[in-house]
Amino acid sequence: MTWTRWTLPTVAGLTVLLACCAPARAPEGPPPGTPAVTPARGPLAHTFSIVARDPRTGEMGVAVQSHWFSVGSIVTWAEAGVGAIATQSFVDPAYGHKGLALLKQGVPAAEALKQLVAADEGRDGRQVAFVDAQGRVAAHTGAKAIAAAGHHVGAQYSVQANLMENDRVWPAMARAYEQTSGDLADRLMAALEAAQQVGGDIRGKQSAAILIVKPASTGRPWAGADRLFDLRVEDHPDPIVELKRLMRLQRAYDHANRGDEFFAAKKVEEALKEYAAATRYAPEILELPFWQAVTMASVGKVAEAEPIFRRVFAKEPYWADLVPRLPAAGLLPDDKALVARIVALRK
């Protein structure tokens, strides 16, 4: 038997290397009596995560944090109308790909996970959790997952962790998920925060991710329409805090996008409400109130738009340079006096 290095398939640019033992011909080795060298161990994905289905909306998701670079590129898997999966510890991303394929065929979560674990020679090192579109849940923590390691399966969710500071991590995640109000994203993030508060990963913090999909496919997955949240923090001293910030921005831009849709449909009042909501979520992003003001000016609410323009221009004057280009794009009336009035708000 010789030690060899092999590479798992890359997932979103991340290559996972593991040291494995495989039969091979006797190599041309060092002379007899040379001390043996212990092979280097490759990267692992030890972490804490949660998979869940919201029984109210049918949305499904997975969230994770780890002291490892780009954990979301390998641990988190989900497909609208199918399910969500976390695969971690001595990670094999095939659990994500093959697991979703089985769930899509209608195989229940427990049976799908059972099949994959039974066929996996490395099962003792794996930690995996499935939730399917019917809310059925299954989890596996291998006997060789590094302590503290364990999982808890609740109503339409599972929390799991390994290489933790202590064994309070996954119970704390379960309590936080069950006791938190709000949408699925809020509850998943509450579970991650609870894990960190009681100790989290014994190695510290580095990356985090959240992936939430709709209860049914739109038929346009290439457009991103099936994914409500798909956010990753690849490397950060406080990844959960950063992930929450990105989620806030995601919510802001979701409102802005709906505002654009309403405006295109000539539903101006609905559009203005969405733009205002976007600004409340992310007041530091001045582009959001700028487009709100443009919409107001385009329908004759110039006086109401002026203080918004003035505030934006005071902080970022270059937005005024964009205004003369908007009539040609159909975003403002072709009215030179109106354009001049708006630009003049830049002091």
C-alpha positions as CSV (number, residue, x, y, z in Angstrom):
1,M,0.0,0.0,0.0
2,T,1.3,3.5,-0.8
3,W,0.1,7.0,0.0
4,T,-1.1,8.9,-3.0
5,R,-2.7,12.3,-3.5
6,W,-6.0,12.5,-5.3
7,T,-8.2,15.4,-6.2
8,L,-12.0,15.6,-5.8
9,P,-13.9,17.4,-8.5
10,T,-13.7,21.1,-8.3
11,V,-16.8,22.9,-7.1
12,A,-17.1,26.6,-8.0
13,G,-13.4,26.9,-8.3
14,L,-12.5,25.1,-5.0
15,T,-10.3,22.0,-5.3
16,V,-10.3,19.7,-2.3
17,L,-7.2,17.5,-1.8
18,L,-7.3,14.5,0.4
19,A,-4.6,12.0,1.3
20,C,-5.8,8.5,0.5
21,C,-4.4,5.0,0.7
22,A,-4.5,3.0,-2.5
23,P,-2.8,-0.2,-3.8
24,A,0.0,0.4,-6.3
25,R,3.0,-1.2,-7.7
26,A,6.1,-0.9,-5.5
27,P,7.6,2.5,-6.4
28,E,11.3,3.3,-6.8
29,G,11.6,4.4,-3.2
30,P,14.5,5.6,-1.0
31,P,17.2,3.2,0.1
32,P,16.3,0.7,2.8
33,G,16.5,2.1,6.3
34,T,15.4,5.6,5.2
35,P,13.0,7.0,7.9
36,A,9.3,6.9,6.8
37,V,7.7,10.3,6.1
38,T,4.2,10.8,7.4
39,P,2.0,12.0,4.4
40,A,0.5,15.5,4.6
41,R,-3.2,15.6,5.2
42,G,-5.2,17.7,2.8
43,P,-7.8,20.3,3.4
44,L,-11.0,19.4,5.3
45,A,-14.4,21.1,5.6
46,H,-15.1,21.0,9.3
47,T,-17.9,23.3,10.2
48,F,-21.4,23.9,11.6
49,S,-24.5,24.1,9.3
50,I,-28.2,23.9,9.1
51,V,-30.6,22.6,6.5
52,A,-34.3,23.5,6.7
53,R,-37.6,23.8,5.0
54,D,-40.1,26.5,5.9
55,P,-43.4,24.8,6.3
56,R,-45.2,28.1,5.8
57,T,-43.7,29.0,2.5
58,G,-42.1,25.8,1.3
59,E,-38.7,27.5,0.8
60,M,-35.7,25.3,1.5
61,G,-32.2,26.4,2.5
62,V,-28.8,25.7,3.9
63,A,-26.5,27.9,5.9
64,V,-22.9,27.3,7.1
65,Q,-19.8,28.7,8.8
66,S,-16.3,27.3,9.0
67,H,-12.7,28.1,9.6
68,W,-11.9,27.2,6.0
69,F,-11.7,29.2,2.8
70,S,-14.9,29.4,0.6
71,V,-16.9,26.9,2.6
72,G,-20.0,27.7,0.7
73,S,-18.5,26.5,-2.6
74,I,-18.5,22.9,-1.4
75,V,-20.9,22.4,1.6
76,T,-24.1,24.1,0.4
77,W,-26.4,22.5,-2.2
78,A,-30.0,23.2,-3.0
79,E,-32.5,23.1,-5.9
80,A,-36.0,24.7,-6.0
81,G,-38.7,22.1,-5.6
82,V,-36.2,19.4,-4.7
83,G,-34.4,20.0,-1.4
84,A,-31.3,21.2,0.4
85,I,-28.1,19.4,1.4
86,A,-25.1,20.1,3.6
87,T,-22.0,17.9,3.1
88,Q,-19.1,18.5,5.4
89,S,-16.4,17.0,7.7
90,F,-14.1,14.8,5.5
91,V,-16.2,16.3,2.7
92,D,-17.4,14.6,-0.4
93,P,-19.3,17.0,-2.7
94,A,-20.8,14.0,-4.5
95,Y,-23.3,13.9,-1.7
96,G,-24.7,17.2,-2.9
97,H,-24.8,16.4,-6.6
98,K,-26.0,12.8,-6.3
99,G,-28.3,13.6,-3.3
100,L,-30.2,16.2,-5.3
101,A,-30.5,13.9,-8.2
102,L,-32.1,11.2,-6.0
103,L,-34.4,13.7,-4.3
104,K,-35.5,14.9,-7.7
105,Q,-36.5,11.4,-8.6
106,G,-38.8,11.4,-5.6
107,V,-36.6,9.3,-3.3
108,P,-37.3,10.4,0.3
109,A,-34.5,12.2,2.2
110,A,-33.8,9.3,4.5
111,E,-33.6,6.7,1.8
112,A,-31.5,8.9,-0.5
113,L,-28.9,9.5,2.3
114,K,-29.0,5.9,3.3
115,Q,-28.1,4.8,-0.3
116,L,-25.2,7.2,-0.6
117,V,-23.8,6.4,2.8
118,A,-24.0,2.7,2.1
119,A,-22.0,3.1,-1.1
120,D,-19.3,5.3,0.5
121,E,-16.2,3.7,1.8
122,G,-15.4,7.0,3.6
123,R,-18.7,7.1,5.4
124,D,-17.1,7.2,8.9
125,G,-15.6,10.6,8.1
126,R,-18.6,12.2,6.6
127,Q,-21.2,14.5,8.0
128,V,-24.2,15.1,5.8
129,A,-27.8,16.4,6.2
130,F,-30.7,16.3,3.7
131,V,-34.1,18.0,3.7
132,D,-36.5,17.3,0.8
133,A,-39.4,19.3,-0.7
134,Q,-41.9,17.5,1.6
135,G,-40.0,18.5,4.7
136,R,-38.5,15.0,5.3
137,V,-35.1,15.2,7.0
138,A,-32.1,12.9,7.4
139,A,-28.6,13.3,8.8
140,H,-25.5,11.3,9.2
141,T,-22.4,11.9,11.5
142,G,-19.7,9.4,10.9
143,A,-17.8,7.8,13.8
144,K,-14.6,9.5,12.7
145,A,-15.9,13.0,12.5
146,I,-13.6,15.0,14.8
147,A,-15.1,15.9,18.2
148,A,-17.0,17.7,19.3
149,A,-19.3,16.4,16.6
150,G,-23.0,15.6,16.3
151,H,-26.4,16.5,14.8
152,H,-30.0,17.1,15.8
153,V,-33.0,16.4,13.6
154,G,-36.0,18.5,14.3
155,A,-39.3,19.3,12.5
156,Q,-38.3,19.9,8.9
157,Y,-34.7,20.9,9.8
158,S,-31.4,19.4,10.8
159,V,-28.4,21.1,12.5
160,Q,-24.9,19.5,12.4
161,A,-21.4,20.3,13.5
162,N,-18.0,18.8,13.9
163,L,-14.6,20.0,15.2
164,M,-16.5,22.2,17.6
165,E,-15.3,23.9,20.8
166,N,-17.8,21.9,22.7
167,D,-21.0,19.7,22.3
168,R,-23.3,22.6,23.1
169,V,-23.1,24.0,19.5
170,W,-25.8,22.0,17.7
171,P,-28.3,22.0,20.5
172,A,-27.9,25.8,20.6
173,M,-28.5,26.0,16.9
174,A,-31.7,23.9,17.2
175,R,-33.1,26.1,20.0
176,A,-32.3,29.3,18.1
177,Y,-33.9,28.0,14.9
178,E,-37.1,26.9,16.7
179,Q,-37.4,30.1,18.8
180,T,-36.7,32.7,16.1
181,S,-39.5,34.4,14.2
182,G,-39.2,35.9,10.7
183,D,-38.6,34.2,7.4
184,L,-36.3,31.2,6.7
185,A,-33.3,33.4,6.1
186,D,-33.7,35.1,9.5
187,R,-34.0,31.7,11.2
188,L,-31.0,30.1,9.5
189,M,-28.9,33.0,10.4
190,A,-30.1,32.9,14.0
191,A,-28.9,29.3,14.2
192,L,-25.4,30.2,12.9
193,E,-25.2,33.1,15.4
194,A,-26.2,30.8,18.2
195,A,-23.5,28.3,17.3
196,Q,-20.8,31.0,17.4
197,Q,-22.0,32.4,20.7
198,V,-21.5,29.0,22.5
199,G,-18.1,28.4,21.1
200,G,-18.4,27.5,17.4
201,D,-15.5,26.0,15.4
202,I,-12.6,25.3,17.7
203,R,-10.2,26.7,15.1
204,G,-12.1,30.0,14.7
205,K,-13.9,31.8,11.9
206,Q,-13.2,32.3,8.2
207,S,-16.1,31.8,5.7
208,A,-19.8,31.5,5.7
209,A,-22.7,31.0,3.2
210,I,-26.4,30.9,2.8
211,L,-28.4,29.4,0.0
212,I,-32.2,29.5,-0.1
213,V,-34.4,28.3,-3.0
214,K,-38.1,28.6,-3.9
215,P,-40.6,25.8,-3.1
216,A,-41.0,25.2,-6.9
217,S,-38.9,25.8,-9.9
218,T,-39.6,28.8,-12.1
219,G,-38.3,26.8,-15.1
220,R,-35.6,29.5,-15.5
221,P,-32.8,28.4,-13.2
222,W,-30.3,30.0,-15.5
223,A,-31.7,33.4,-14.7
224,G,-31.2,32.9,-10.9
225,A,-34.9,33.1,-10.5
226,D,-35.1,29.9,-8.4
227,R,-32.7,31.2,-5.7
228,L,-33.9,33.7,-3.1
229,F,-30.5,34.0,-1.4
230,D,-27.2,32.7,-2.8
231,L,-24.5,34.6,-0.8
232,R,-21.0,33.6,0.2
233,V,-18.3,35.2,2.4
234,E,-15.1,33.5,1.2
235,D,-12.6,35.0,3.7
236,H,-13.4,37.4,6.6
237,P,-12.5,37.8,10.2
238,D,-16.2,37.8,11.2
239,P,-18.0,36.0,8.4
240,I,-21.4,35.7,10.0
241,V,-21.6,39.4,10.6
242,E,-20.5,40.0,7.0
243,L,-23.0,37.5,5.7
244,K,-25.8,39.3,7.6
245,R,-24.7,42.6,6.0
246,L,-24.9,41.0,2.5
247,M,-28.3,39.6,3.3
248,R,-29.5,43.1,4.2
249,L,-28.2,44.4,0.9
250,Q,-29.8,41.5,-0.9
251,R,-33.2,42.4,0.6
252,A,-32.7,46.1,-0.4
253,Y,-31.9,45.2,-4.0
254,D,-34.8,42.7,-4.2
255,H,-37.1,45.7,-3.4
256,A,-35.4,47.8,-6.0
257,N,-35.8,45.2,-8.6
258,R,-39.5,44.8,-7.8
259,G,-39.7,48.6,-8.1
260,D,-38.2,48.4,-11.6
261,E,-40.7,45.8,-12.5
262,F,-43.6,47.8,-11.3
263,F,-42.3,50.9,-13.0
264,A,-42.0,49.0,-16.3
265,A,-45.6,47.9,-15.9
266,K,-46.6,51.6,-15.3
267,K,-47.6,50.9,-11.6
268,V,-45.8,54.0,-10.4
269,E,-47.2,54.1,-6.8
270,E,-46.2,50.4,-6.2
271,A,-42.8,51.1,-7.7
272,L,-42.2,54.1,-5.4
273,K,-43.1,52.0,-2.3
274,E,-40.6,49.3,-3.3
275,Y,-37.9,51.9,-3.9
276,A,-38.5,53.5,-0.5
277,A,-38.3,50.1,1.1
278,A,-35.0,49.5,-0.7
279,T,-33.6,52.7,0.7
280,R,-34.7,51.8,4.3
281,Y,-32.8,48.5,4.1
282,A,-29.6,50.1,2.7
283,P,-29.5,53.8,3.3
284,E,-25.7,53.8,2.6
285,I,-26.3,52.8,-1.0
286,L,-27.0,56.1,-2.7
287,E,-27.9,54.6,-6.0
288,L,-31.2,53.3,-4.5
289,P,-32.7,56.7,-3.6
290,F,-31.3,58.2,-6.8
291,W,-33.5,55.9,-8.9
292,Q,-36.4,56.5,-6.6
293,A,-36.0,60.2,-7.3
294,V,-35.7,59.6,-11.0
295,T,-39.0,57.7,-11.0
296,M,-40.7,60.4,-9.0
297,A,-39.5,63.1,-11.4
298,S,-40.5,61.1,-14.4
299,V,-44.1,61.2,-13.3
300,G,-44.2,64.8,-12.4
301,K,-43.4,64.6,-8.7
302,V,-40.4,66.8,-9.1
303,A,-40.8,68.8,-5.9
304,E,-40.9,65.5,-3.9
305,A,-37.9,64.2,-5.8
306,E,-35.7,67.3,-5.3
307,P,-34.7,66.8,-1.6
308,I,-33.7,63.2,-2.5
309,F,-31.6,64.3,-5.5
310,R,-30.0,67.0,-3.3
311,R,-29.1,64.5,-0.6
312,V,-27.6,62.1,-3.1
313,F,-25.6,64.8,-5.0
314,A,-24.3,66.2,-1.8
315,K,-22.6,62.9,-1.0
316,E,-21.8,61.7,-4.5
317,P,-21.9,64.6,-7.0
318,Y,-21.2,62.4,-10.0
319,W,-24.8,61.1,-10.0
320,A,-25.8,64.5,-11.5
321,D,-23.7,63.8,-14.5
322,L,-25.9,60.8,-15.3
323,V,-29.1,62.8,-15.4
324,P,-28.7,64.3,-18.9
325,R,-28.3,60.8,-20.3
326,L,-31.6,59.5,-18.9
327,P,-34.1,61.0,-21.4
328,A,-32.6,59.1,-24.3
329,A,-33.0,55.9,-22.3
330,G,-36.7,56.7,-21.7
331,L,-36.1,57.2,-17.9
332,L,-36.9,60.9,-17.8
333,P,-39.1,63.1,-20.1
334,D,-37.2,64.7,-23.0
335,D,-37.4,68.1,-21.2
336,K,-34.2,70.2,-21.1
337,A,-35.7,72.5,-18.4
338,L,-36.4,69.5,-16.2
339,V,-32.9,68.1,-16.7
340,A,-31.3,71.4,-15.9
341,R,-33.5,71.8,-12.8
342,I,-32.3,68.5,-11.5
343,V,-28.7,69.0,-12.3
344,A,-28.7,72.4,-10.6
345,L,-29.5,70.6,-7.3
346,R,-25.8,69.7,-7.2
347,K,-24.1,72.4,-5.2
